Amino acid sequence: MNTQILLTIDIIKKLAKNFQEATFRYIVMPDDTNLVEVSPITIYQNDDFQEKKLDMLMEFSTQFPYESLIFISEQDIITLIDKPHYIIGKGKEEQSKELELMLAIKEPNYNFLKDYKEQFINPDKLKLSEKKQSLQSYRNLAQPQATKYKLSSVSYS
Amino acid sequence: MLKIIISIVNHLLEKSKENLISAKLLIDSGFYNSSLHCAYYSCLQLIKYVLIEFHDYYEFDFDNDSTKNKGGTHKYIIGSLTTAISINITAQKANRYKEDLNKVKLRREEIDYFPQKIIKTEDEASKVYQKCAEIHIELIKIYNL
């Protein structure tokens, strides 16, 4: 999971360098889909951008053939992103606390959001001992602002 | 055994066609959310058909407990198609279809699982249908279906 996020951020940075008038808003969806919203739409629709985007999709697909990276615009079929995990564009760059937490967990294939949902939204699914252990590891990472992260992630789910 | 496999594969193709036709009929009748569901599954069924019929995949490769699709069956099916058709069309085009399918997948999940998310207009439903129909046309061309 970690490497997927890092590659996506690397891809977004490359695009931001090439298209300096654009803003890129990135979120990791609960199913691990990497969703990137590009604005303004004029840049998204531009042929140069579309070509570069396909190159980037290929780069991602080569490393993660069964994972998904999606670029959307304001006129796309997907709902726009409310609370991005990462934003870059027009000289600004911001990263959310959720993304920092996701990147802090180094185990391969660890799905922060899935684990988070199981702990806080469907707690009955986990055995008590597993839940305690899992919650403790989350608390160790998230303190002292755990409550804040909980609220912001729940809003999507 | 062979007969059973052939029968499953043919069912997939028939179901896929039926779902695509249903998607169009549902748009015409104003049932946009159900239309998206049919359009998306028509693609998945067609892709499964193509992978089993032309690329040595088996039905059980797509089971939930298969070791091959740890990241989810749908992701596995979509990813497998991209690799498979990259031989016939440019990798760029294959990745564009992958992105389109993943968008429809995500929208389908929104519509099916989040009560507040709906398709409001015929235009939006038609866009989804168009993307799915394009994938059908491409696969029909590549595999001479």
Interface residues (C-beta under 8 A of the other chain):
Chain A: M29 D31 D32 T33 L35 L54 D55 L57 M58 S61 P65 Y66 E67 S68 L69 I70 F71 I72 D76 I77 I78 T79 N109
Chain B: N69 K70 G71 G72 K75 Y76 I78 G79 S80 T82 T83 A91 Q92 N95 R96 K98 E99 N102 K103 V104 K105 L106 R107 E109 E110 K117 E124 K127 V128 K131
